[in-house]
């Protein structure tokens, strides 16, 4: 029981900042462009400039207004105003799509996508299956009032009907591993999907697995 509750708790850290991270606010502002971002075409181990150029964007279009002062990587956040696709699926509204890249050579090593209360979540999972085949890891947890395994926001036993799936795929074409966490609240009809794609060649791979607690959630 304690292990399951801990695994649930780490999901709240997926988009949180490292406690040692120091950031500075960027003062310049830029107009927002609307472009089509083909997420399945994002190839890591490439220059962030080349990746953005594929969508007619540059670093000046960064939706993020913070700059990392004491880390060896930087992040580019796409504006939600863009159109986002995976294969031919129009994903619709996203919460965030962020690419992380090294400062010393601009090489991208991970990107993270988050959807919330989006009706295309299950369709996106289907696209992952079509593109990458069978999952290399799958785990499903289910919380009910009669059998609570999660904690709510107040630290009490969760009483709502919630399912949570952890799915892993290998993208051999781009040499990436996808880690997907898909949570559905069947009581309130809400959902949330987080997809993290990490370059298998990057020196940051193990660090990011630990940083996002993926090594525990996807423990085989």
WOFENGI-V79856 format. One record per residue. N is the residue number from 0. RES is the residue in one letter. PHI is phi as a letter, one per 20 degrees, with the letter a starting at -180 (NA if undefined). PSI is psi as a letter, one per 20 degrees, with the letter a starting at -180 (NA if undefined). OMEGA is omega as a letter, one per 40 degrees, with the letter a starting at -180 (999 if undefined). Layout:
N,RES,PHI,PSI,OMEGA
N,RES,PHI,PSI,OMEGA
//
This chain:
0,X,NA,g,a
1,X,f,h,a
2,X,f,g,a
3,X,f,g,i
4,X,f,h,i
5,X,f,g,i
6,X,f,h,i
7,X,f,h,a
8,X,f,h,a
9,X,f,i,i
10,X,f,h,i
11,X,f,i,a
12,X,e,i,a
13,X,g,g,a
14,X,d,j,i
15,X,e,r,a
16,X,e,q,i
17,X,f,p,a
18,X,f,h,i
19,X,e,i,a
20,X,f,p,i
21,X,d,p,a
22,X,c,q,i
23,X,c,q,a
24,X,f,p,i
25,X,e,p,a
26,X,e,h,a
27,X,f,q,i
28,X,c,q,a
29,X,c,q,i
30,X,f,q,a
31,X,e,p,i
32,X,e,q,i
33,X,d,o,a
34,X,c,r,i
35,X,e,p,a
36,X,d,o,a
37,X,e,n,a
38,X,f,h,a
39,X,f,i,a
40,X,e,i,i
41,X,f,o,i
42,X,d,o,i
43,X,f,a,a
44,X,m,k,i
45,X,c,r,i
46,X,f,p,i
47,X,g,h,i
48,X,f,g,i
49,X,f,h,i
50,X,f,g,a
51,X,f,h,i
52,X,f,h,i
53,X,f,h,i
54,X,d,j,a
55,X,l,k,i
56,X,c,r,i
57,X,c,r,i
58,X,f,h,i
59,X,f,i,a
60,X,e,j,a
61,X,f,p,i
62,X,f,i,i
63,X,e,p,a
64,X,d,j,a
65,X,d,q,i
66,X,c,p,i
67,X,f,p,a
68,X,e,h,a
69,X,c,k,i
70,X,d,r,a
71,X,e,j,i
72,X,c,r,i
73,X,c,r,a
74,X,c,q,i
75,X,d,p,a
76,X,d,p,i
77,X,f,q,i
78,X,f,p,i
79,X,f,i,i
80,X,f,i,i
81,X,f,r,i
82,X,e,p,a
83,X,d,p,i
84,X,c,q,i
85,X,c,o,a
86,X,l,c,i
87,X,e,j,a
88,X,e,p,i
89,X,e,o,a
90,X,f,h,a
91,X,n,b,a
92,X,f,p,i
93,X,d,q,i
94,X,e,g,a
95,X,b,q,i
96,X,c,o,a
97,X,c,p,i
98,X,d,p,i
99,X,d,p,a
100,X,b,q,a
101,X,f,q,a
102,X,f,h,a
103,X,f,h,a
104,X,c,j,i
105,X,m,j,a
106,X,f,p,i
107,X,f,p,a
108,X,c,i,i
109,X,b,q,i
110,X,c,q,a
111,X,c,p,a
112,X,d,p,i
113,X,c,p,i
114,X,d,q,i
115,X,b,p,a
116,X,l,l,a
117,X,d,p,a
118,X,f,i,a
119,X,e,j,a
120,X,g,g,a
121,X,f,h,i
122,X,f,h,i
123,X,f,g,i
124,X,g,g,i
125,X,f,h,i
126,X,f,h,i
127,X,f,g,i
128,X,f,g,i
129,X,f,g,a
130,X,f,h,a
131,X,d,i,i
132,X,n,b,a
133,X,f,q,i
134,X,f,q,i
135,X,e,i,i
136,X,b,p,i
137,X,b,p,i
138,X,b,p,i
139,X,c,p,i
140,X,d,q,a
141,X,c,p,a
142,X,d,p,i
143,X,c,r,i
144,X,f,h,a
145,X,f,h,a
146,X,c,m,a
147,X,f,p,i
148,X,c,i,i
149,X,d,r,i
150,X,d,q,i
151,X,e,a,a
152,X,f,i,i
153,X,e,j,a
154,X,n,j,i
155,X,e,r,i
156,X,f,p,a
157,X,f,p,a
158,X,d,i,a
159,X,e,r,a
160,X,e,o,a
161,X,c,p,i
162,X,d,q,a
163,X,b,p,a
164,X,d,p,i
165,X,d,p,a
166,X,c,q,i
167,X,c,p,i
168,X,c,q,i
169,X,d,p,i
170,X,d,n,a
171,X,f,h,a
172,X,f,g,a
173,X,d,j,a
174,X,l,l,i
175,X,d,r,i
176,X,d,p,i
177,X,e,p,i
178,X,d,o,a
179,X,c,p,i
180,X,c,o,a
181,X,c,o,a
182,X,d,p,i
183,X,c,p,i
184,X,e,o,a
185,X,f,i,i
186,X,f,g,a
187,X,d,i,a
188,X,m,k,i
189,X,d,q,i
190,X,b,r,i
191,X,b,p,i
192,X,c,p,i
193,X,c,p,i
194,X,c,p,i
195,X,c,o,i
196,X,d,p,a
197,X,c,p,i
198,X,f,p,i
199,X,f,i,a
200,X,e,i,a
201,X,f,q,i
202,X,f,i,a
203,X,e,i,a
204,X,g,g,a
205,X,f,h,i
206,X,f,g,a
207,X,f,h,i
208,X,g,g,i
209,X,f,g,a
210,X,g,g,a
211,X,e,j,i
212,X,m,k,a
213,X,f,h,a
214,X,f,h,i
215,X,e,g,a
216,X,f,h,a
217,X,d,k,i
218,X,f,p,a
219,X,d,NA,999
//
